[in-house]
Amino acid sequence: MSEVIKRWVACKTGVEPDLEPRALRRLLADGTLLARLLHSYFVVDAALREQVRATDDPELRRKNWAVLRRWLLLVGLELADDVIKCVIKSLTNRLLFKSAQDAT
């Protein structure tokens, strides 16, 4: 399954992601991967995508996710604050674990 995801992301974004947990958390934390995916599906144009910049700064990550949140609302997806906080802090493993628990 991870190989399928890796190929899909590479095809859509031009970036072949490292799916090792630490590397994946970094890719998700600043929102750039999601911005590239949204751009590849024409949800946003290049100018809007460029508003989301790669960063390790928590404050800039929050700004990136504020932009992403607006875009996602346009396609009917709403992210809870706790979800965004987990992603920004690179705590996606907790988020994924919580989602798995909620699904059972």
Chimera marker file (.cmm) of the C-alpha trace (Angstrom):
<marker_set name="trace">
<marker id="1" x="0.000" y="0.000" z="0.000" r="1" g="1" b="0" radius="0.5"/>
<marker id="2" x="2.775" y="2.446" z="0.849" r="1" g="1" b="0" radius="0.5"/>
<marker id="3" x="4.298" y="1.962" z="-2.602" r="1" g="1" b="0" radius="0.5"/>
<marker id="4" x="0.981" y="2.910" z="-4.230" r="1" g="1" b="0" radius="0.5"/>
<marker id="5" x="0.773" y="6.071" z="-2.114" r="1" g="1" b="0" radius="0.5"/>
<marker id="6" x="4.382" y="6.912" z="-2.878" r="1" g="1" b="0" radius="0.5"/>
<marker id="7" x="3.796" y="6.584" z="-6.642" r="1" g="1" b="0" radius="0.5"/>
<marker id="8" x="0.567" y="8.600" z="-6.492" r="1" g="1" b="0" radius="0.5"/>
<marker id="9" x="2.231" y="11.472" z="-4.594" r="1" g="1" b="0" radius="0.5"/>
<marker id="10" x="5.236" y="11.406" z="-6.937" r="1" g="1" b="0" radius="0.5"/>
<marker id="11" x="2.985" y="11.459" z="-9.991" r="1" g="1" b="0" radius="0.5"/>
<marker id="12" x="0.831" y="14.306" z="-8.687" r="1" g="1" b="0" radius="0.5"/>
<marker id="13" x="3.492" y="16.513" z="-7.103" r="1" g="1" b="0" radius="0.5"/>
<marker id="14" x="6.757" y="15.674" z="-8.803" r="1" g="1" b="0" radius="0.5"/>
<marker id="15" x="8.189" y="14.852" z="-5.375" r="1" g="1" b="0" radius="0.5"/>
<marker id="16" x="8.945" y="11.271" z="-4.423" r="1" g="1" b="0" radius="0.5"/>
<marker id="17" x="8.199" y="11.214" z="-0.708" r="1" g="1" b="0" radius="0.5"/>
<marker id="18" x="10.169" y="9.308" z="1.866" r="1" g="1" b="0" radius="0.5"/>
<marker id="19" x="7.470" y="7.377" z="3.712" r="1" g="1" b="0" radius="0.5"/>
<marker id="20" x="9.648" y="6.668" z="6.730" r="1" g="1" b="0" radius="0.5"/>
<marker id="21" x="7.583" y="8.061" z="9.654" r="1" g="1" b="0" radius="0.5"/>
<marker id="22" x="9.957" y="10.868" z="10.663" r="1" g="1" b="0" radius="0.5"/>
<marker id="23" x="10.403" y="12.076" z="7.078" r="1" g="1" b="0" radius="0.5"/>
<marker id="24" x="6.678" y="11.852" z="6.372" r="1" g="1" b="0" radius="0.5"/>
<marker id="25" x="5.864" y="13.883" z="9.484" r="1" g="1" b="0" radius="0.5"/>
<marker id="26" x="8.225" y="16.592" z="8.250" r="1" g="1" b="0" radius="0.5"/>
<marker id="27" x="6.592" y="16.597" z="4.801" r="1" g="1" b="0" radius="0.5"/>
<marker id="28" x="3.151" y="17.003" z="6.314" r="1" g="1" b="0" radius="0.5"/>
<marker id="29" x="3.983" y="19.505" z="9.078" r="1" g="1" b="0" radius="0.5"/>
<marker id="30" x="4.402" y="22.630" z="6.968" r="1" g="1" b="0" radius="0.5"/>
<marker id="31" x="1.570" y="21.819" z="4.542" r="1" g="1" b="0" radius="0.5"/>
<marker id="32" x="3.652" y="21.989" z="1.377" r="1" g="1" b="0" radius="0.5"/>
<marker id="33" x="2.831" y="18.431" z="0.334" r="1" g="1" b="0" radius="0.5"/>
<marker id="34" x="-0.895" y="19.041" z="0.702" r="1" g="1" b="0" radius="0.5"/>
<marker id="35" x="-0.581" y="22.345" z="-1.174" r="1" g="1" b="0" radius="0.5"/>
<marker id="36" x="1.125" y="20.545" z="-4.063" r="1" g="1" b="0" radius="0.5"/>
<marker id="37" x="-1.597" y="17.893" z="-4.099" r="1" g="1" b="0" radius="0.5"/>
<marker id="38" x="-4.365" y="20.508" z="-4.094" r="1" g="1" b="0" radius="0.5"/>
<marker id="39" x="-2.609" y="22.300" z="-6.943" r="1" g="1" b="0" radius="0.5"/>
<marker id="40" x="-2.306" y="19.072" z="-8.928" r="1" g="1" b="0" radius="0.5"/>
<marker id="41" x="-6.099" y="18.659" z="-8.723" r="1" g="1" b="0" radius="0.5"/>
<marker id="42" x="-6.690" y="22.309" z="-9.723" r="1" g="1" b="0" radius="0.5"/>
<marker id="43" x="-8.177" y="23.229" z="-6.340" r="1" g="1" b="0" radius="0.5"/>
<marker id="44" x="-5.700" y="26.117" z="-6.185" r="1" g="1" b="0" radius="0.5"/>
<marker id="45" x="-3.605" y="27.916" z="-8.749" r="1" g="1" b="0" radius="0.5"/>
<marker id="46" x="0.174" y="28.289" z="-8.684" r="1" g="1" b="0" radius="0.5"/>
<marker id="47" x="0.059" y="31.725" z="-7.041" r="1" g="1" b="0" radius="0.5"/>
<marker id="48" x="-1.975" y="30.390" z="-4.120" r="1" g="1" b="0" radius="0.5"/>
<marker id="49" x="0.161" y="27.263" z="-3.848" r="1" g="1" b="0" radius="0.5"/>
<marker id="50" x="3.257" y="29.409" z="-3.515" r="1" g="1" b="0" radius="0.5"/>
<marker id="51" x="1.805" y="31.038" z="-0.387" r="1" g="1" b="0" radius="0.5"/>
<marker id="52" x="2.542" y="27.775" z="1.431" r="1" g="1" b="0" radius="0.5"/>
<marker id="53" x="6.292" y="27.593" z="1.955" r="1" g="1" b="0" radius="0.5"/>
<marker id="54" x="8.553" y="24.898" z="3.335" r="1" g="1" b="0" radius="0.5"/>
<marker id="55" x="9.535" y="25.778" z="6.893" r="1" g="1" b="0" radius="0.5"/>
<marker id="56" x="10.485" y="24.411" z="10.281" r="1" g="1" b="0" radius="0.5"/>
<marker id="57" x="9.177" y="27.533" z="12.036" r="1" g="1" b="0" radius="0.5"/>
<marker id="58" x="5.987" y="26.666" z="13.993" r="1" g="1" b="0" radius="0.5"/>
<marker id="59" x="4.480" y="30.132" z="13.440" r="1" g="1" b="0" radius="0.5"/>
<marker id="60" x="4.955" y="29.924" z="9.663" r="1" g="1" b="0" radius="0.5"/>
<marker id="61" x="3.537" y="26.405" z="9.712" r="1" g="1" b="0" radius="0.5"/>
<marker id="62" x="0.394" y="27.808" z="11.387" r="1" g="1" b="0" radius="0.5"/>
<marker id="63" x="0.130" y="30.458" z="8.668" r="1" g="1" b="0" radius="0.5"/>
<marker id="64" x="0.522" y="27.792" z="5.983" r="1" g="1" b="0" radius="0.5"/>
<marker id="65" x="-2.237" y="25.722" z="7.534" r="1" g="1" b="0" radius="0.5"/>
<marker id="66" x="-4.522" y="28.760" z="7.826" r="1" g="1" b="0" radius="0.5"/>
<marker id="67" x="-4.213" y="29.137" z="4.048" r="1" g="1" b="0" radius="0.5"/>
<marker id="68" x="-4.742" y="25.400" z="3.531" r="1" g="1" b="0" radius="0.5"/>
<marker id="69" x="-7.793" y="25.416" z="5.776" r="1" g="1" b="0" radius="0.5"/>
<marker id="70" x="-9.458" y="28.083" z="3.602" r="1" g="1" b="0" radius="0.5"/>
<marker id="71" x="-8.768" y="26.052" z="0.461" r="1" g="1" b="0" radius="0.5"/>
<marker id="72" x="-10.101" y="22.874" z="2.011" r="1" g="1" b="0" radius="0.5"/>
<marker id="73" x="-13.301" y="24.635" z="3.057" r="1" g="1" b="0" radius="0.5"/>
<marker id="74" x="-13.851" y="25.544" z="-0.598" r="1" g="1" b="0" radius="0.5"/>
<marker id="75" x="-14.049" y="21.830" z="-1.439" r="1" g="1" b="0" radius="0.5"/>
<marker id="76" x="-16.174" y="21.002" z="1.598" r="1" g="1" b="0" radius="0.5"/>
<marker id="77" x="-13.487" y="19.705" z="3.956" r="1" g="1" b="0" radius="0.5"/>
<marker id="78" x="-13.154" y="21.108" z="7.444" r="1" g="1" b="0" radius="0.5"/>
<marker id="79" x="-10.162" y="20.312" z="9.639" r="1" g="1" b="0" radius="0.5"/>
<marker id="80" x="-10.510" y="20.484" z="13.405" r="1" g="1" b="0" radius="0.5"/>
<marker id="81" x="-8.050" y="22.674" z="15.303" r="1" g="1" b="0" radius="0.5"/>
<marker id="82" x="-6.608" y="19.660" z="17.146" r="1" g="1" b="0" radius="0.5"/>
<marker id="83" x="-5.889" y="17.933" z="13.837" r="1" g="1" b="0" radius="0.5"/>
<marker id="84" x="-4.003" y="20.955" z="12.511" r="1" g="1" b="0" radius="0.5"/>
<marker id="85" x="-2.070" y="21.337" z="15.771" r="1" g="1" b="0" radius="0.5"/>
<marker id="86" x="-0.992" y="17.682" z="15.626" r="1" g="1" b="0" radius="0.5"/>
<marker id="87" x="0.188" y="18.018" z="12.031" r="1" g="1" b="0" radius="0.5"/>
<marker id="88" x="2.074" y="21.263" z="12.711" r="1" g="1" b="0" radius="0.5"/>
<marker id="89" x="3.842" y="19.696" z="15.678" r="1" g="1" b="0" radius="0.5"/>
<marker id="90" x="4.736" y="16.628" z="13.594" r="1" g="1" b="0" radius="0.5"/>
<marker id="91" x="2.489" y="14.487" z="15.759" r="1" g="1" b="0" radius="0.5"/>
<marker id="92" x="0.795" y="12.817" z="12.824" r="1" g="1" b="0" radius="0.5"/>
<marker id="93" x="1.482" y="9.404" z="14.299" r="1" g="1" b="0" radius="0.5"/>
<marker id="94" x="-0.848" y="10.357" z="17.177" r="1" g="1" b="0" radius="0.5"/>
<marker id="95" x="-3.410" y="11.654" z="14.732" r="1" g="1" b="0" radius="0.5"/>
<marker id="96" x="-3.307" y="8.477" z="12.635" r="1" g="1" b="0" radius="0.5"/>
<marker id="97" x="-3.515" y="6.325" z="15.760" r="1" g="1" b="0" radius="0.5"/>
<marker id="98" x="-6.517" y="8.340" z="16.983" r="1" g="1" b="0" radius="0.5"/>
<marker id="99" x="-8.210" y="7.981" z="13.583" r="1" g="1" b="0" radius="0.5"/>
<marker id="100" x="-7.673" y="4.231" z="13.664" r="1" g="1" b="0" radius="0.5"/>
<marker id="101" x="-9.174" y="4.052" z="17.152" r="1" g="1" b="0" radius="0.5"/>
<marker id="102" x="-12.163" y="6.178" z="16.133" r="1" g="1" b="0" radius="0.5"/>
<marker id="103" x="-12.783" y="3.892" z="13.148" r="1" g="1" b="0" radius="0.5"/>
<marker id="104" x="-13.131" y="0.804" z="15.335" r="1" g="1" b="0" radius="0.5"/>
<link id1="1" id2="2" r="1" g="1" b="0" radius="0.2"/>
<link id1="2" id2="3" r="1" g="1" b="0" radius="0.2"/>
<link id1="3" id2="4" r="1" g="1" b="0" radius="0.2"/>
<link id1="4" id2="5" r="1" g="1" b="0" radius="0.2"/>
<link id1="5" id2="6" r="1" g="1" b="0" radius="0.2"/>
<link id1="6" id2="7" r="1" g="1" b="0" radius="0.2"/>
<link id1="7" id2="8" r="1" g="1" b="0" radius="0.2"/>
<link id1="8" id2="9" r="1" g="1" b="0" radius="0.2"/>
<link id1="9" id2="10" r="1" g="1" b="0" radius="0.2"/>
<link id1="10" id2="11" r="1" g="1" b="0" radius="0.2"/>
<link id1="11" id2="12" r="1" g="1" b="0" radius="0.2"/>
<link id1="12" id2="13" r="1" g="1" b="0" radius="0.2"/>
<link id1="13" id2="14" r="1" g="1" b="0" radius="0.2"/>
<link id1="14" id2="15" r="1" g="1" b="0" radius="0.2"/>
<link id1="15" id2="16" r="1" g="1" b="0" radius="0.2"/>
<link id1="16" id2="17" r="1" g="1" b="0" radius="0.2"/>
<link id1="17" id2="18" r="1" g="1" b="0" radius="0.2"/>
<link id1="18" id2="19" r="1" g="1" b="0" radius="0.2"/>
<link id1="19" id2="20" r="1" g="1" b="0" radius="0.2"/>
<link id1="20" id2="21" r="1" g="1" b="0" radius="0.2"/>
<link id1="21" id2="22" r="1" g="1" b="0" radius="0.2"/>
<link id1="22" id2="23" r="1" g="1" b="0" radius="0.2"/>
<link id1="23" id2="24" r="1" g="1" b="0" radius="0.2"/>
<link id1="24" id2="25" r="1" g="1" b="0" radius="0.2"/>
<link id1="25" id2="26" r="1" g="1" b="0" radius="0.2"/>
<link id1="26" id2="27" r="1" g="1" b="0" radius="0.2"/>
<link id1="27" id2="28" r="1" g="1" b="0" radius="0.2"/>
<link id1="28" id2="29" r="1" g="1" b="0" radius="0.2"/>
<link id1="29" id2="30" r="1" g="1" b="0" radius="0.2"/>
<link id1="30" id2="31" r="1" g="1" b="0" radius="0.2"/>
<link id1="31" id2="32" r="1" g="1" b="0" radius="0.2"/>
<link id1="32" id2="33" r="1" g="1" b="0" radius="0.2"/>
<link id1="33" id2="34" r="1" g="1" b="0" radius="0.2"/>
<link id1="34" id2="35" r="1" g="1" b="0" radius="0.2"/>
<link id1="35" id2="36" r="1" g="1" b="0" radius="0.2"/>
<link id1="36" id2="37" r="1" g="1" b="0" radius="0.2"/>
<link id1="37" id2="38" r="1" g="1" b="0" radius="0.2"/>
<link id1="38" id2="39" r="1" g="1" b="0" radius="0.2"/>
<link id1="39" id2="40" r="1" g="1" b="0" radius="0.2"/>
<link id1="40" id2="41" r="1" g="1" b="0" radius="0.2"/>
<link id1="41" id2="42" r="1" g="1" b="0" radius="0.2"/>
<link id1="42" id2="43" r="1" g="1" b="0" radius="0.2"/>
<link id1="43" id2="44" r="1" g="1" b="0" radius="0.2"/>
<link id1="44" id2="45" r="1" g="1" b="0" radius="0.2"/>
<link id1="45" id2="46" r="1" g="1" b="0" radius="0.2"/>
<link id1="46" id2="47" r="1" g="1" b="0" radius="0.2"/>
<link id1="47" id2="48" r="1" g="1" b="0" radius="0.2"/>
<link id1="48" id2="49" r="1" g="1" b="0" radius="0.2"/>
<link id1="49" id2="50" r="1" g="1" b="0" radius="0.2"/>
<link id1="50" id2="51" r="1" g="1" b="0" radius="0.2"/>
<link id1="51" id2="52" r="1" g="1" b="0" radius="0.2"/>
<link id1="52" id2="53" r="1" g="1" b="0" radius="0.2"/>
<link id1="53" id2="54" r="1" g="1" b="0" radius="0.2"/>
<link id1="54" id2="55" r="1" g="1" b="0" radius="0.2"/>
<link id1="55" id2="56" r="1" g="1" b="0" radius="0.2"/>
<link id1="56" id2="57" r="1" g="1" b="0" radius="0.2"/>
<link id1="57" id2="58" r="1" g="1" b="0" radius="0.2"/>
<link id1="58" id2="59" r="1" g="1" b="0" radius="0.2"/>
<link id1="59" id2="60" r="1" g="1" b="0" radius="0.2"/>
<link id1="60" id2="61" r="1" g="1" b="0" radius="0.2"/>
<link id1="61" id2="62" r="1" g="1" b="0" radius="0.2"/>
<link id1="62" id2="63" r="1" g="1" b="0" radius="0.2"/>
<link id1="63" id2="64" r="1" g="1" b="0" radius="0.2"/>
<link id1="64" id2="65" r="1" g="1" b="0" radius="0.2"/>
<link id1="65" id2="66" r="1" g="1" b="0" radius="0.2"/>
<link id1="66" id2="67" r="1" g="1" b="0" radius="0.2"/>
<link id1="67" id2="68" r="1" g="1" b="0" radius="0.2"/>
<link id1="68" id2="69" r="1" g="1" b="0" radius="0.2"/>
<link id1="69" id2="70" r="1" g="1" b="0" radius="0.2"/>
<link id1="70" id2="71" r="1" g="1" b="0" radius="0.2"/>
<link id1="71" id2="72" r="1" g="1" b="0" radius="0.2"/>
<link id1="72" id2="73" r="1" g="1" b="0" radius="0.2"/>
<link id1="73" id2="74" r="1" g="1" b="0" radius="0.2"/>
<link id1="74" id2="75" r="1" g="1" b="0" radius="0.2"/>
<link id1="75" id2="76" r="1" g="1" b="0" radius="0.2"/>
<link id1="76" id2="77" r="1" g="1" b="0" radius="0.2"/>
<link id1="77" id2="78" r="1" g="1" b="0" radius="0.2"/>
<link id1="78" id2="79" r="1" g="1" b="0" radius="0.2"/>
<link id1="79" id2="80" r="1" g="1" b="0" radius="0.2"/>
<link id1="80" id2="81" r="1" g="1" b="0" radius="0.2"/>
<link id1="81" id2="82" r="1" g="1" b="0" radius="0.2"/>
<link id1="82" id2="83" r="1" g="1" b="0" radius="0.2"/>
<link id1="83" id2="84" r="1" g="1" b="0" radius="0.2"/>
<link id1="84" id2="85" r="1" g="1" b="0" radius="0.2"/>
<link id1="85" id2="86" r="1" g="1" b="0" radius="0.2"/>
<link id1="86" id2="87" r="1" g="1" b="0" radius="0.2"/>
<link id1="87" id2="88" r="1" g="1" b="0" radius="0.2"/>
<link id1="88" id2="89" r="1" g="1" b="0" radius="0.2"/>
<link id1="89" id2="90" r="1" g="1" b="0" radius="0.2"/>
<link id1="90" id2="91" r="1" g="1" b="0" radius="0.2"/>
<link id1="91" id2="92" r="1" g="1" b="0" radius="0.2"/>
<link id1="92" id2="93" r="1" g="1" b="0" radius="0.2"/>
<link id1="93" id2="94" r="1" g="1" b="0" radius="0.2"/>
<link id1="94" id2="95" r="1" g="1" b="0" radius="0.2"/>
<link id1="95" id2="96" r="1" g="1" b="0" radius="0.2"/>
<link id1="96" id2="97" r="1" g="1" b="0" radius="0.2"/>
<link id1="97" id2="98" r="1" g="1" b="0" radius="0.2"/>
<link id1="98" id2="99" r="1" g="1" b="0" radius="0.2"/>
<link id1="99" id2="100" r="1" g="1" b="0" radius="0.2"/>
<link id1="100" id2="101" r="1" g="1" b="0" radius="0.2"/>
<link id1="101" id2="102" r="1" g="1" b="0" radius="0.2"/>
<link id1="102" id2="103" r="1" g="1" b="0" radius="0.2"/>
<link id1="103" id2="104" r="1" g="1" b="0" radius="0.2"/>
</marker_set>
